[in-house]
Amino acid sequence: MAESKIPVDLFNPGQVFACLGFMELANVLLGDAEAGFDWSDKPQTVFFLSTSGDDKPVEVVLEFLASASVESVTPVGYIEPSKKKADAKDGDDEEDDEEAESESGVASDAFSEIFPAKAGDATSLPVRLVPAKQPVIEVSHWADGSSRNTFKLYAGNRSAEKIAKAMLKGVRQKPKRGQAVGDLKYKGIRQLWDENKDDLIANPFNVLTPIGGSFNFDPRGAWTALDAGYSPNTQKHGVAASPLVHLLAACGLEHTRPAEFGVRQVRYCAWSGVLPVSLARVAFQGGIPSLPTRHFRFELALSGKNKIVTLAQQENAL
């Protein structure tokens, strides 16, 4: 068995969701994943992840993401509707002169005979993370067709494919005259891996960079107005956050969800000790009372039609 330990802020819901993402991807890529939290060494909580083989699971997952491409998943026979200009009130936070970096520069689709949702929607299509040789990873929690809450937070005219590409490979401006490729405006996981590999492995959730539109999981990059009357969304300014947290959080909710109650009120749980994947998914929802646990709650803020994860408060004592 190989193991990794990384620091995590349990009061940042996106980081806890991203820990689940590390666990889910490591289980697919390496097998026999086990995971849990250790807060005995205050004030720093660490996330523990172990897998089969000799390769460090966190490093394997990061390398996988840095090399992966993205394709949207559509029902057989799906035809994308004509694109319409989004209403400014939709909360869309992408600029017209930006595009997610990709090898082809065009959208890619993969038809699926077993499509999870009842129908395909252009902004809600699931995506696949496609590496050169390793297994394909599906990211589809908001469109799985089940009775569980979708926990889809982004809105407007953005698609999951475009967001995932931006988180993986960054965002470039449209090429200027004489340029084959536009200037890089926002970095993604690929650039952070190439430029800051050691720090990303040691402390992956705290290697930050300005980002634009996202899955809205990291509250450090929330696109909401400040009390001073300044809105990053309106001003089209990038806010420093972790593209890794956004993408891994989306992966982490593939087989489990936080519990929603009231109006935009959400609960999740961190557990002490190491559990296999199947039990960890249940423990995240607080479904194993015999475990030492810490329970947290947070509110989903609103930015236009987008829902935004905010920092959490702890509900129970240690």
LUMGURO-340696 format. One line per 2 residues: their letters; for each residue x, y, z of C-alpha. Coordinates in nm, 3 decimals. Example, Ala and Ser with C-alpha at 12.3 -4.5 7.8 and 13.67 -1.06 7.14 Angstrom:
// LUMGURO-340696
as) 1.230,-0.450,0.780 ~ 1.367,-0.106,0.714;
This chain:
// LUMGURO-340696
ma) 0.000,0.000,0.000 ~ 0.112,0.355,-0.078;
es) -0.013,0.658,0.112 ~ -0.035,1.036,0.091;
ki) -0.117,1.301,0.351 ~ -0.222,1.655,0.264;
pv) -0.346,1.950,0.472 ~ -0.716,2.034,0.450;
dl) -0.938,2.310,0.590 ~ -1.251,2.136,0.714;
fn) -1.434,2.471,0.722 ~ -1.392,2.502,0.347;
pg) -1.661,2.268,0.206 ~ -1.497,2.263,-0.136;
qv) -1.175,2.125,0.011 ~ -1.364,1.844,0.186;
fa) -1.552,1.764,-0.136 ~ -1.215,1.771,-0.318;
cl) -1.076,1.517,-0.070 ~ -1.355,1.286,-0.184;
gf) -1.247,1.361,-0.540 ~ -0.891,1.254,-0.464;
me) -1.033,0.934,-0.311 ~ -1.263,0.855,-0.604;
la) -0.998,0.914,-0.871 ~ -0.731,0.726,-0.677;
nv) -0.968,0.432,-0.641 ~ -1.018,0.419,-1.019;
ll) -0.656,0.479,-1.111 ~ -0.485,0.264,-0.846;
gd) -0.749,0.055,-0.669 ~ -0.837,-0.028,-0.306;
ae) -0.850,0.333,-0.192 ~ -0.902,0.411,0.176;
ag) -0.936,0.761,0.315 ~ -1.006,0.966,0.626;
fd) -0.922,1.275,0.828 ~ -0.692,1.330,1.126;
ws) -0.739,1.643,1.337 ~ -0.551,1.519,1.645;
dk) -0.251,1.746,1.569 ~ -0.421,2.084,1.615;
pq) -0.460,2.324,1.447 ~ -0.371,2.142,1.122;
tv) -0.609,1.876,0.994 ~ -0.473,1.632,0.738;
ff) -0.646,1.410,0.484 ~ -0.505,1.058,0.462;
ls) -0.531,0.854,0.140 ~ -0.391,0.508,0.072;
ts) -0.412,0.281,-0.234 ~ -0.271,-0.038,-0.379;
gd) 0.078,-0.038,-0.527 ~ 0.383,0.177,-0.466;
dk) 0.281,0.507,-0.628 ~ 0.175,0.798,-0.409;
pv) -0.199,0.842,-0.476 ~ -0.209,1.224,-0.458;
ev) 0.077,1.256,-0.706 ~ -0.083,1.001,-0.942;
vl) -0.416,1.189,-0.941 ~ -0.247,1.526,-1.002;
ef) -0.043,1.387,-1.290 ~ -0.357,1.234,-1.437;
la) -0.542,1.567,-1.424 ~ -0.250,1.762,-1.566;
sa) -0.250,1.541,-1.878 ~ -0.624,1.481,-1.922;
sv) -0.848,1.631,-2.189 ~ -1.223,1.691,-2.161;
es) -1.518,1.581,-2.369 ~ -1.889,1.627,-2.308;
vt) -2.119,1.324,-2.294 ~ -2.442,1.337,-2.496;
pv) -2.732,1.101,-2.569 ~ -2.719,0.916,-2.900;
gy) -2.858,1.142,-3.170 ~ -2.822,1.457,-2.960;
ie) -2.805,1.781,-3.160 ~ -2.682,2.090,-2.977;
ps) -2.935,2.374,-2.996 ~ -2.841,2.707,-3.145;
kk) -2.640,2.910,-2.900 ~ -2.817,3.218,-2.771;
ka) -2.668,3.518,-2.600 ~ -2.703,3.480,-2.224;
da) -2.898,3.735,-2.030 ~ -2.664,3.940,-1.813;
kd) -2.879,3.846,-1.515 ~ -2.793,3.480,-1.558;
gd) -2.480,3.537,-1.353 ~ -2.249,3.432,-1.635;
de) -1.893,3.532,-1.551 ~ -1.703,3.451,-1.868;
ed) -1.575,3.718,-2.100 ~ -1.639,3.715,-2.474;
de) -1.266,3.745,-2.543 ~ -1.172,3.433,-2.347;
ea) -1.174,3.066,-2.430 ~ -1.072,2.755,-2.242;
es) -0.742,2.623,-2.367 ~ -0.768,2.296,-2.559;
es) -0.567,2.095,-2.806 ~ -0.829,2.119,-3.081;
gv) -0.985,2.453,-2.997 ~ -1.332,2.305,-3.062;
as) -1.589,2.129,-2.849 ~ -1.579,1.750,-2.840;
da) -1.868,1.514,-2.774 ~ -1.891,1.147,-2.683;
fs) -2.223,0.979,-2.754 ~ -2.350,0.748,-2.480;
ei) -2.616,0.479,-2.526 ~ -2.674,0.488,-2.150;
fp) -2.720,0.858,-2.082 ~ -2.785,0.930,-1.713;
ak) -3.044,1.210,-1.734 ~ -3.378,1.199,-1.913;
ag) -3.260,1.443,-2.179 ~ -2.949,1.630,-2.282;
da) -2.923,1.999,-2.196 ~ -2.646,2.202,-2.358;
ts) -2.530,2.363,-2.031 ~ -2.577,2.053,-1.815;
lp) -2.415,1.776,-2.019 ~ -2.188,1.547,-1.815;
vr) -1.818,1.537,-1.903 ~ -1.542,1.280,-1.922;
lv) -1.180,1.330,-1.826 ~ -0.985,1.148,-2.093;
pa) -0.614,1.072,-2.042 ~ -0.372,0.927,-2.295;
kq) -0.365,0.572,-2.157 ~ -0.540,0.552,-1.819;
pv) -0.912,0.489,-1.748 ~ -1.170,0.752,-1.845;
ie) -1.329,0.936,-1.551 ~ -1.693,1.043,-1.574;
vs) -1.804,1.364,-1.399 ~ -2.182,1.379,-1.402;
hw) -2.322,1.422,-1.049 ~ -2.554,1.708,-1.155;
ad) -2.708,1.494,-1.432 ~ -2.710,1.139,-1.294;
gs) -3.086,1.097,-1.333 ~ -3.129,0.981,-0.972;
sr) -3.360,1.114,-0.700 ~ -3.065,1.269,-0.515;
nt) -3.013,1.644,-0.514 ~ -2.812,1.742,-0.822;
fk) -2.598,2.000,-0.639 ~ -2.544,2.183,-0.968;
ly) -2.426,2.528,-0.869 ~ -2.319,2.698,-1.192;
ag) -2.575,2.870,-1.415 ~ -2.599,3.098,-1.717;
nr) -2.467,2.999,-2.058 ~ -2.163,2.813,-1.926;
sa) -2.125,2.441,-1.987 ~ -1.954,2.182,-1.768;
ek) -1.720,2.108,-2.058 ~ -1.600,2.467,-2.080;
ia) -1.561,2.498,-1.702 ~ -1.371,2.168,-1.676;
ka) -1.137,2.271,-1.958 ~ -1.071,2.602,-1.787;
ml) -0.994,2.430,-1.455 ~ -0.767,2.174,-1.622;
kg) -0.584,2.378,-1.884 ~ -0.650,2.742,-1.808;
vr) -0.821,3.019,-2.001 ~ -0.668,3.207,-2.291;
qk) -0.772,3.526,-2.460 ~ -0.874,3.497,-2.821;
pk) -0.568,3.520,-3.047 ~ -0.468,3.867,-3.158;
rg) -0.363,3.940,-3.512 ~ -0.053,3.734,-3.592;
qa) -0.104,3.496,-3.296 ~ -0.177,3.127,-3.340;
vg) -0.270,3.094,-2.971 ~ -0.406,3.367,-2.744;
dl) -0.226,3.492,-2.436 ~ -0.283,3.291,-2.118;
ky) -0.512,3.484,-1.883 ~ -0.598,3.229,-1.613;
kg) -0.389,2.925,-1.522 ~ -0.529,2.576,-1.482;
ir) -0.408,2.258,-1.316 ~ -0.175,2.184,-1.608;
ql) 0.015,2.512,-1.569 ~ 0.029,2.479,-1.188;
wd) 0.166,2.126,-1.228 ~ 0.431,2.238,-1.476;
en) 0.536,2.544,-1.275 ~ 0.486,2.440,-0.913;
kd) 0.477,2.060,-0.900 ~ 0.636,2.011,-0.556;
dl) 0.408,2.259,-0.381 ~ 0.103,2.118,-0.557;
ia) 0.186,1.767,-0.431 ~ 0.262,1.883,-0.076;
np) -0.027,2.128,-0.030 ~ -0.257,2.091,-0.332;
fn) -0.555,2.296,-0.210 ~ -0.350,2.605,-0.129;
vl) -0.173,2.661,-0.460 ~ -0.397,2.945,-0.575;
tp) -0.431,3.139,-0.897 ~ -0.679,3.393,-1.039;
ig) -0.964,3.211,-1.212 ~ -1.277,3.310,-1.400;
gs) -1.591,3.098,-1.426 ~ -1.585,2.780,-1.216;
fn) -1.803,2.510,-1.062 ~ -1.847,2.746,-0.760;
fd) -1.711,2.504,-0.499 ~ -1.419,2.705,-0.355;
pr) -1.548,2.994,-0.139 ~ -1.211,3.170,-0.167;
ga) -1.294,3.257,-0.527 ~ -1.662,3.344,-0.479;
wt) -1.804,3.573,-0.748 ~ -2.025,3.770,-0.512;
al) -2.050,4.141,-0.444 ~ -1.858,4.283,-0.148;
da) -2.016,4.518,0.107 ~ -1.804,4.796,-0.038;
gy) -2.011,4.779,-0.356 ~ -1.747,4.597,-0.564;
sp) -1.841,4.288,-0.766 ~ -1.565,4.080,-0.935;
nt) -1.833,3.944,-1.168 ~ -1.938,4.289,-1.290;
qk) -1.579,4.407,-1.323 ~ -1.471,4.083,-1.498;
hg) -1.180,4.035,-1.255 ~ -1.035,3.696,-1.170;
va) -1.033,3.602,-0.801 ~ -0.761,3.379,-0.654;
as) -0.884,3.028,-0.580 ~ -0.793,2.667,-0.654;
pl) -0.894,2.517,-0.990 ~ -0.801,2.183,-0.836;
vh) -1.061,2.224,-0.559 ~ -1.332,2.307,-0.812;
ll) -1.261,2.010,-1.038 ~ -1.194,1.751,-0.767;
aa) -1.504,1.860,-0.576 ~ -1.713,1.787,-0.886;
cg) -1.550,1.442,-0.904 ~ -1.599,1.382,-0.532;
le) -1.977,1.425,-0.547 ~ -2.017,1.160,-0.817;
ht) -2.134,0.893,-0.569 ~ -2.240,1.093,-0.265;
rp) -2.394,1.431,-0.183 ~ -2.397,1.669,0.112;
ae) -2.736,1.691,0.283 ~ -2.948,1.993,0.188;
fg) -3.210,2.123,0.433 ~ -3.407,2.445,0.463;
vr) -3.341,2.715,0.203 ~ -2.990,2.667,0.056;
qv) -2.865,2.519,0.385 ~ -2.617,2.231,0.351;
ry) -2.455,1.983,0.590 ~ -2.154,1.754,0.551;
ca) -1.942,1.543,0.779 ~ -1.570,1.471,0.828;
ws) -1.476,1.144,0.995 ~ -1.175,1.039,1.200;
gv) -0.994,0.726,1.089 ~ -0.955,0.551,0.756;
lp) -1.243,0.394,0.564 ~ -1.279,0.214,0.230;
vs) -1.449,0.414,-0.044 ~ -1.796,0.261,-0.002;
la) -1.810,0.351,0.369 ~ -1.641,0.688,0.326;
rv) -1.926,0.799,0.098 ~ -2.173,0.717,0.376;
af) -1.961,0.876,0.649 ~ -1.949,1.201,0.451;
qg) -2.327,1.222,0.495 ~ -2.303,1.147,0.868;
gi) -2.447,0.800,0.816 ~ -2.215,0.609,1.054;
ps) -2.298,0.734,1.407 ~ -2.039,0.512,1.575;
lp) -1.752,0.702,1.409 ~ -1.579,1.003,1.569;
tr) -1.707,1.282,1.346 ~ -1.726,1.657,1.301;
hf) -2.040,1.799,1.144 ~ -2.048,2.124,0.947;
rf) -2.312,2.342,0.789 ~ -2.296,2.624,0.536;
el) -2.522,2.838,0.322 ~ -2.529,2.851,-0.056;
al) -2.504,3.220,-0.144 ~ -2.646,3.357,-0.467;
sg) -2.471,3.542,-0.748 ~ -2.728,3.597,-1.018;
kn) -2.862,3.246,-1.081 ~ -2.538,3.086,-0.962;
ki) -2.520,2.920,-0.622 ~ -2.194,2.978,-0.437;
vt) -2.040,2.763,-0.162 ~ -1.953,2.967,0.149;
la) -1.730,2.887,0.447 ~ -1.885,2.650,0.700;
qq) -1.953,2.651,1.072 ~ -1.911,2.347,1.294;
en) -2.228,2.211,1.449 ~ -2.098,1.975,1.715;
al) -1.811,1.988,1.964 ~ -1.495,1.783,1.911;
